[in-house]
Amino acid sequence: MVAVRHASKQIVSAVLVAGGLIAGSATAFAQSDTVQPSEAFQEALAAFDRAWTASGLAFTEVTFTEGAATGYGQYIPRGNTVFNDKEALTVYAEPVGYAFSQDGSTYSYELTASFKLLNLSGQVLAEQENFATFAGSGRTKKRELSAALTFQFSGLPVGEYKLETRFEDEIGGNQSSFTLPFSVNGTN
């Protein structure tokens, strides 16, 4: 009976070792057998890279939002551009065409944002240079960048205004801006 138990333990051990070897070789096989994208897909990526670089800094989306965005494409557009004088203005923007620097296998980007608050005659009521920075790095070029901005202007009289926001590509040296008109209807 002792011999049977001993033999059973050896068989179980042999099965576990063999199973581990098979699992290990299957894992190694799966890792070495990567499926590459099609040639057409790789060409499309190369064309996208060229178009990105040729574009220069621009925006695919700019809007006032209901509250702050939580990520790329994750925002609720505001139904109107009428605010009360104590309400924060939240803006969502998707910049494209910014440059990357490369250090070994790491790609980095850096954008800074400045703003001007103007009345309809163009008078600057408030402004701030480089009030926000959007920067990052990784092993691939991050091209889904969402810029969520919040502005708090208290005590604005009832009237029409323009919010001009300028982004500067700190790596590529380009800049681009957008203007969002809005109005203040008093206090709430």
N, C-alpha and C positions, 0 to 999 in steps of 0.2 A: 504494500500500500504506500510506503514511503517512496519507493521507486516510481510509482505512477504519479504521485504528486510532484516529485522532482522533474519527471519527464514533461508533465503538463506545464510546469513553470517555464521550462526551457522552450517549449513550443510557443507559449504565449510571448515570451521574450523575443523569440525569433520572428514571430508575426509582427510585433510592435516595431522591431528594428527594420524589417523589410518594408512595412507600411511607411515608416518615417523616411526611408531612402526613396521610395516611390514618390511620396508627397514632395520631398525635396527636389527630386529631378523634374517633377511636373512643374514646380514653381520656377525652377531655373529655365525650363523650356518655355514657359509662358512669358518670362521676362525677356528672353532672347528673341522671341518670335513676335516683335512689335509690328503692328500693321501701320504702314505709312499712308498718309493721305494720298489721294490720286494726284497724278501730274497736273490735271486741270485745276484741282483745288490749290496746289502749291503755286501754280501760275497766277491764280486769282489772288492769293495772299500777297504775292510779289507786286501785282498791279495795285492792290489796295495800299501797300506800303509806299509805292511811288505816288499815288494820288494823295495820300495823307501828307507827304512831304511837300508836294506841289501846292496844296491848298493854302498853306499858311494858317495862322491862327484865325479861327472862325467859330461859330456856334450853330449847332443843329437844333437846339431848343433853348428858348428863354421865355420865362413866364413868372407871374406872381403865383404863389401857391397858398393853399389852406394849410398852414403849419409848415414845419420844416420837412424837407425830403428825407427819406430814410436810406436812400441808396440810388444807384443809377436807374433811372426810369421809374423810381418809386416815389411818386408825389401826386398830389391832387391839385389840378389847376384851379385857381380862384375863379369864381363865377363872374366877378366884376373887379373893377379897379378903384372902387370907392372905399376909403378908409376913414375912421374917426381919428381925431388928433392924438389919441393915446395908443393907437393900435400899431403893432409891429408889422413891417412889410417884409414878407419872406419871398425870396426869389430863387428859382431853380434855373441853372444853366448847364448845358452840355458842350464844353469846348472840344474842338477837334483841331488837328493840324499843328499841335504844339510839338516841339523838338524833344529829342531824347539824347542824353549823353550816355556813353557806354564805358564802363570800367570793368574789364575782363568779361564775365558773363552776366553782369548786372546793368540794367537799363534804368535811368533816372529821368524824372521830369520835375519842373518847378514853375508854377504860375503864381503871380501875385495879382491882387485885385485892388483897385482904387475906385472911389466914387465921387460924384458931385450931385448935389440936390439943387435943382434950378427951378425958378418960377418961369412962367410962359414967356417973359421978355428976355430970358437968358441970364438973368442975374443969379450968381452963385450964392446960395443960402447956407450951404454947408459942404465941406469936402474933406476927404482924408486919403492920403496916399498909402498904398501898401497895407491896407487894413486887414487883409486876409491872404494867406498863402496856402496853395494846394500843391503838395509835393509828395513824391513817393518813389520807390524803386523796387525792382524785382527782376527775375530771370527772363521775363518777356516784357514787351512794350505794352503798358497798360493804356488801352485806348477807350475804355468806358469810364470816363471821369465825370462825376456829377459834382457840381459846385452849388452848395446850398448857402445862401447868404441871408442874414437877417439885419434889418435896419430899424432903428427906433428913433423917430423924430417926434419929440413931444412939443406941444404948444404951437403947431402949425395952424395958421389961420385958414378958415374955409377958403378953398380955391383950387386951382389947377397947378400941377407940378410935373416935373420930369426927373426921373432918377437915371443918371448916366453912370454906367459902370464900365470901367476899362480893365482889361486883363493884359498882363505883360508876360510873355514867355521868357523867363530868365535864362534859359539855355539857348533858344533860337534867336532871341533878340527882337521878335515880332510883337506887335500889340494889336488888339482889336477891342472894340467897345460896342455896347448896345444901350439903347435908351428905352425906358418903360414909362409912359405917361400914366399919371394917376391923379385922383382928386381927394380932397379932404372935405368931409361934410359936417364937421363939428364934433362935439363930444358925445360919448355914449354913456 
